[in-house]
Structure formats: C-alpha cells, structure tokens
C-alpha cells in the first residue's frame, strides 16, 4: 500500500491507486482546467474496454487494458475519499464534543475562581488567562493569543 502523510495523519492508499506526482501542487487554474467527468466513469470505462476487445475496434491512443485500469482506479479512489470523509466527520464531531467538555470544565473553574477572588484578589492574577478568556468571549474578541500566566 502507498502511504500519504501530512502532519500527524498517515493514510494507507490501496495498491491499485497511483497518486500522480503533481497531485497537491496544482494551481487553482490548473485544477479548473482538468476535465470533470460524470459519475460512473469506472463502469463505462470497463464496458467500453470490453466492447473494444470483443469487436476488435481500435481507438488510437486507447488500449483497452489501460482504459479499464484507469476506470477502476477512478472508482477506487472515490471509495477512499468517501472513507476519509466518514473519518473526517467523526473527527469533527469528536472535536465538538471534546471542545464542549473542555469549555464546561473551564466554566466551572471560572465560576469558582471568580467566587474565590471575591475573598482573595490575588486569585484573579494567578488565573488571568482564564479571566481574559471569558472576558473576550463576552466582548466577541477571539483572535488575540492568550498570554501564559505569570510565573
């Protein structure tokens, strides 16, 4: 199996799929210039290759075996993409759940820090990043990086 790696993600690609060397490096103009076939290209390629072989019909520059191989690869890579979309959907939902759980814990911490700060003002300073986080959320400002708490 071929292996594609990006950052912390590694994907195993079935052996019947050959990733073109230029994939991932094309400009948007070059991507737009690629012909956009309809669905079902693999089945039609296979049927056309079969008919070419049965009837001895020759298409210059098109070998039936190569047509069949390319059609099968087109279908196979679609299957891989669908599988990756399912994995991506799971990861996105996991991200929402994890973010929500972390936010719930932070809200609890924020509530208790604010309560403790009523009796000890130094608590606010020690949890300044937490305090700024919730102040910024109310103000709608979310692009500023949080500074680490003072040592």
N, C-alpha and C positions, 0 to 999 in steps of 0.2 A: 504494500500500500504506500502511496505517496503521502507525504506529511506536509501540511501547511502550518506554519507557526506565526502568530502575531502577538507580541507581548507575552502574556501569561496563558494564551489559548493555543492549543495544538489540535488540529483536525486531521484525522486519517481519511484519505481520499481513496476510493476503490481503484484497483489497478487498471480497470478499463477506461478510466478518465485520465487524459493527458492535459494538464493545465498549460495553456500557451504561455510562452516566456514573457510576452508583453502584457499579460493579464495583471491588472492592478497598477499599471503605469501609463495607461492611455489618457490622453487629454479628453475633456468633455466633447470637443469637436470630433475626435476620432471615434468616441463611443457613439455619438449621434450618427456617424457615417456607416456603422455596422448594420447590415440588413436585419430587419426584425421579422423573423418567420412567425407563422401562425402556430398554434398548439398542434400537437400530434405529428411533429416532424419525424420522429423516430419510426413510427408505424408506416408513414408514407415512404420514407427512405427505404425501409425494408421491403415493402411491396414493390416499389419501383426497381430495386436491385433484383428481386426475384423475377420480375417480368423481363428485365433486360437479359438475365441468364437463360430463361426459358425460351425467349423468342430470338435470341442472338442479336438483339437490337443493340447497336453500338452508339454510344454517346461519346463524342470526342472529349477527352479530358475527364471522363467519369467512369471509374472502374466500379463494377457492382459491389465488390467486397469492401472497397473504401467507402462507398456511399452507405452501405449497411453499417459499417463500423462507426462512421461519423453520426449517423442517426441514432444508433444505440448509445453513443457517448452523450449526445444531446439529451436523451431521456434519462440516462443515469445521473448526469449532473443535476438535472431538475429534482430527482429524488433526494440527492444530498442536500440541495438548497432547502427543500421542504423540511427535511430532518433538522437542519440548522435553525430554521425559523421556529420549529417547535421548541428546541433547546433555548433559543433566544427569548421566546415568550415565557418560558419557565423562569429564566434568569431575571427577566424584567419583573415578574410577579414576586420572585424571591426578594429582589431589591426593594420593592414597595413594602413588603412585609417586614424586612429587616430594618429599613429606614423608619417605618412606623413604630416598631418595637423600641428602637433606639430613641426616637422622639418621645415616646411615652416615658421611658426611663429618665430622659433629660428633663421633662416637665416635672416629674416627681422630685428630682434633685433641685430644680429651680424653685419649686414651691417651698421646699424645706430650707434652702439657702436663704431665700427672702425672709422666711419666718425667723431664722436664726439671726439674720442681720439686724432685725429689729432690736435685739438684745446685745449684739456684738458687731459693731460697724466694720471691724476688720474682716469679717466673713465675706463681705461684698468684694473686697480687694483680692482675696485669695481665689475667688470664683469669678473673676472679672470677665473671662471669656464666655462663661455661661450666661452671665448677666447681659453682656453685649449681644450674644446670640439671640436672646429673646427680645431685647430692645429693638434690634434690627428687623426681626420678623414683623413686629408691630408697625415699624416705620416703613416697611416694604423694601428696605435696602438689604440685598442679599449677596452683592458682588464683592464686598470688601473681604479680604482674607482675615481670618481671626489671628490675633497675636497670641503667642504662648503665654501662659500665666507667669507672673514674675517669680523668680526663684527665691 
